[in-house]
Amino acid sequence: MTQRPKIIFLRIDDDLSIKAFEELLKICEEHQIVLQKDDDAKLIFKNGMLHLIEDDSGFSLDWALELKEHLKRKYAISKEPLCKALGIKGSSERIVCDCSLGTGKDAMLILSFGARIIGYERNPLVFILALDALRRALNDEQLKVYFNKISLHFGEASKELDELSRVETFYFDPMYPMKKKSSLPRKEMQVFKKVIGADEDFTDQLLALCKSGKKVVLKRPIKSEVILKPSASFPGKTTRYDLYFTPLSYR
């Protein structure tokens, strides 16, 4: 059955963004997404790039800049907790599925490690932001060799397991509900969480991914409770990466 196109509304703030809009329009058509102009939309093209706006605050994504910052740091692959959890070693080009792409910050880190990434995002507004970020990043000739290693998909990876047989590891960083007593996150994340909300079904997604028989890496705050008992855990300074081969039981 043919998938019905998803309609996303956006507005264009200046004439310089018309060309960018036309470029993104063609890219979206490949993903069965139709862009339509609306002066009240949360997505806005300004200065040739897409922004997400909420209550007069907003942000855009600059993947080229983020990747450059990671490459400058020259990470020691053998010592990075995330590399250990994902199974990335040396020059191996591991195929990782980022099941919760979001703003793509973790994807840029994993990309800098030399992995190939298949990114999934189910929120249409965030997915369009990611498509625009990749569109602009591919214009950087020096970084194109990296950005040619990432492909984006609209939907849920846990529902597309048959299509992801070549994936070696699933990486999952769900959005958890904010605790009332916790300090407010940076402004960008405040806007992101308000528009997107929490992934209330993250446990169901985790269980589904674990049924794939592949490695599944769950990102959690270092002191957070264990939802399912992992096969192994790789702690960093503020983050813990729980590795699963098969799900066990709830605590």
Order of alpha helices (4+ residues) and beta strands (2+ residues): beta-alpha-beta-beta-beta-beta-alpha-alpha-beta-alpha-beta-alpha-alpha-beta-beta-alpha-alpha-beta-beta-beta
